[in-house]
Every structure is written in structure tokens, then in C-alpha cells.
């Protein structure tokens, strides 16, 4: 079993509230728009991190993190990318792959809108943790926390970090 903390769209912002939840997790997943790598450095100093770069990330972030991450964790197939769309309106860059080789868990950032949507047609659970940073149109900073255990996604929680 692994406890996962999922965040996105930090836009160079990290604070003690985020780091509090980092300390409670086994792994941290960041779905892009990291901003300054001080964010990922602070996280990696505490816990293992899987991250992708987003559309605002510079060449340093793009050299450090991939655009897509596909992997298995605790028996769950996972795909993380920054801009991927959501069911049933997947992005043109992800649509065909989701149909031909769907992950169990598909994670995106970018919209700053927290969403968890089951895609019953493709057998995929889509998650977008919203935005943990202070830049953007969102009003409340959010993240997601869940556990992976023997192929199951369990104990999903929304974490509200307060107003930006």
C-alpha cells in the first residue's frame, strides 16, 4: 500500500501547508506547471517525487521531468501528463492512446479545476487535483490524496489549502 499526494499547478509556489501533507505521504505526484524547481527540490528533500512538466515550465524543468509519465504503482497503471483533457473530451495528443492502451488512472493538471471523473467507456479514472499554487483564476488551492493497494485506488480525499 502507498499513500499518494497529488498536486499540480504550483507556479513556483510552495509553503508549509503543502509540505505538511508531503510529509504524510509515501510518494508525491506533480502534474505539471511546476514553475521554479525550488518547488520540486523542497518536495524531493522529503519524499520520492514523480512529476511532469507543464506549459509554463522552462527548459530546466523540461530537462528534468518528462511530458508524460506512464508507470505502475501498487498494481495500478498510471499516466500523468499536464494537458490531457478529461472524459469524454480527451486532448488530441492523448485520445488515441487512452482508447488503445488505457491506464487505470489518468492524471492531468492545467485547468486549475479539481475534477475526479470515472470514464466507464474506457475503464479509466481521471483525476485533476486543481491548483496548489497562488497564480491563476482558481479561488481555493487544492490537492488530492489517496492510497493505492493491490490494484485498487482507495481513500480519495480532497485537500483544501485555503484561499490563494
C-alpha positions as CSV (number, residue, x, y, z in Angstrom):
1,X,0.0,0.0,0.0
2,X,1.2,3.5,-0.8
3,X,-0.2,6.9,0.2
4,X,-0.1,9.3,-2.7
5,X,-0.3,13.1,-2.6
6,X,-1.3,14.5,-6.0
7,X,-0.7,18.2,-6.8
8,X,-0.4,20.4,-9.8
9,X,0.0,24.0,-11.0
10,X,2.2,25.2,-8.2
11,X,3.5,28.0,-10.4
12,X,6.7,28.4,-8.3
13,X,4.8,28.4,-5.0
14,X,5.5,26.1,-2.1
15,X,4.6,26.6,1.6
16,X,4.5,24.8,4.9
17,X,0.9,23.7,4.4
18,X,1.8,21.8,1.2
19,X,5.0,20.4,2.9
20,X,2.9,19.2,5.9
21,X,0.9,17.0,3.5
22,X,4.1,15.9,1.7
23,X,5.4,14.5,5.0
24,X,2.2,12.4,5.4
25,X,2.5,10.7,2.0
26,X,4.7,7.9,0.7
27,X,5.0,9.4,-2.8
28,X,4.3,12.8,-4.3
29,X,3.0,13.2,-7.9
30,X,3.1,16.6,-9.6
31,X,1.0,17.1,-12.8
32,X,3.0,20.0,-14.2
33,X,3.3,23.8,-14.2
34,X,5.9,23.4,-11.5
35,X,7.4,26.9,-12.1
36,X,10.7,27.3,-10.2
37,X,12.4,24.0,-9.5
38,X,12.7,25.1,-5.8
39,X,9.2,23.6,-5.5
40,X,10.3,20.1,-6.6
41,X,13.6,20.4,-4.7
42,X,11.7,21.1,-1.5
43,X,9.4,18.1,-2.1
44,X,12.3,15.7,-3.1
45,X,14.2,16.6,0.0
46,X,11.3,15.0,1.9
47,X,9.7,12.2,-0.2
48,X,10.0,10.5,-3.6
49,X,8.6,12.6,-6.4
50,X,7.2,11.7,-9.9
51,X,6.5,14.8,-12.0
52,X,5.9,16.0,-15.5
53,X,6.5,19.5,-16.9
54,X,3.7,21.8,-18.0
55,X,3.2,24.5,-20.5
56,X,4.7,27.3,-18.3
57,X,7.8,25.3,-17.3
58,X,11.2,26.4,-18.6
59,X,14.0,24.4,-20.2
60,X,15.4,23.4,-16.7
61,X,12.1,21.7,-15.8
62,X,11.8,20.2,-19.2
63,X,15.3,18.8,-19.0
64,X,14.5,17.3,-15.5
65,X,11.0,16.0,-16.0
66,X,9.2,14.4,-19.0
67,X,6.0,15.5,-20.7
68,X,4.3,12.1,-19.9
69,X,4.9,9.5,-17.2
70,X,3.4,6.1,-17.6
71,X,4.1,3.6,-14.8
72,X,2.6,1.0,-12.5
73,X,2.4,1.6,-8.8
74,X,0.9,-1.0,-6.3
75,X,-0.8,-2.8,-9.2
76,X,-2.4,0.4,-10.7
77,X,-1.4,1.6,-14.2
78,X,-0.9,5.3,-14.1
79,X,-0.5,8.0,-16.8
80,X,0.4,11.6,-15.7
81,X,0.6,14.5,-18.2
82,X,-0.1,18.2,-17.8
83,X,-2.6,18.8,-20.7
84,X,-4.7,15.7,-21.4
85,X,-8.3,16.7,-21.4
86,X,-11.0,14.8,-19.5
87,X,-13.7,12.2,-20.2
88,X,-15.1,12.3,-22.8
89,X,-13.2,15.2,-24.3
90,X,-9.6,14.0,-24.2
91,X,-6.9,16.1,-25.8
92,X,-5.9,15.1,-29.4
93,X,-2.5,14.0,-28.0
94,X,-4.0,11.6,-25.5
95,X,-7.3,10.4,-27.0
96,X,-6.0,7.6,-29.3
97,X,-3.6,6.2,-26.6
98,X,-6.4,6.2,-24.0
99,X,-8.6,4.2,-26.4
100,X,-5.9,1.7,-27.4
101,X,-3.9,1.4,-24.2
102,X,-6.0,2.9,-21.3
103,X,-4.3,3.4,-17.9
104,X,-6.4,2.6,-14.8
105,X,-5.6,6.2,-13.6
106,X,-5.2,9.2,-15.9
107,X,-3.9,12.4,-14.2
108,X,-3.8,15.9,-15.7
109,X,-3.3,19.4,-14.4
110,X,-3.6,22.6,-16.4
111,X,-7.2,23.6,-15.9
112,X,-6.8,24.6,-12.2
113,X,-10.2,22.9,-11.8
114,X,-10.4,19.9,-9.4
115,X,-12.1,17.0,-11.1
116,X,-12.4,13.3,-10.5
117,X,-14.4,11.6,-13.3
118,X,-14.8,7.9,-14.0
119,X,-14.6,7.1,-17.7
120,X,-16.7,3.9,-17.8
121,X,-16.3,3.6,-21.5
122,X,-12.5,3.2,-21.4
123,X,-12.2,1.9,-17.8
124,X,-10.2,4.9,-16.7
125,X,-10.4,7.1,-13.6
126,X,-9.5,10.7,-14.4
127,X,-8.1,13.0,-11.7
128,X,-7.1,16.6,-11.8
129,X,-6.1,17.9,-8.4
130,X,-6.8,21.6,-9.2
131,X,-4.1,24.1,-8.4
132,X,-1.9,24.2,-5.3
133,X,-0.2,27.5,-6.2
134,X,-1.4,31.1,-6.0
135,X,-1.3,32.0,-9.7
136,X,-4.4,31.6,-11.8
137,X,-8.2,32.1,-11.7
138,X,-9.0,29.4,-9.0
139,X,-10.2,30.7,-5.7
140,X,-9.2,27.8,-3.4
141,X,-5.9,25.9,-3.6
142,X,-6.4,22.2,-3.7
143,X,-4.7,18.8,-3.9
144,X,-5.8,15.2,-3.8
145,X,-4.7,12.4,-1.5
146,X,-5.4,8.7,-2.0
147,X,-4.0,5.2,-1.4
148,X,-3.1,2.5,-3.9
149,X,-3.3,-1.0,-2.8
150,X,-3.3,-4.3,-4.7
151,X,-4.6,-2.7,-7.9
152,X,-7.2,-0.5,-6.2
153,X,-7.5,3.3,-5.8
154,X,-8.9,3.9,-2.3
155,X,-9.5,6.6,0.4
156,X,-9.6,9.5,-2.0
157,X,-9.7,12.9,-0.2
158,X,-9.8,16.5,-1.4
159,X,-7.3,18.7,0.5
160,X,-8.2,22.4,0.6
161,X,-5.2,24.6,1.3
162,X,-7.2,27.8,1.7
163,X,-7.8,30.8,-0.5
164,X,-5.0,31.9,-2.7
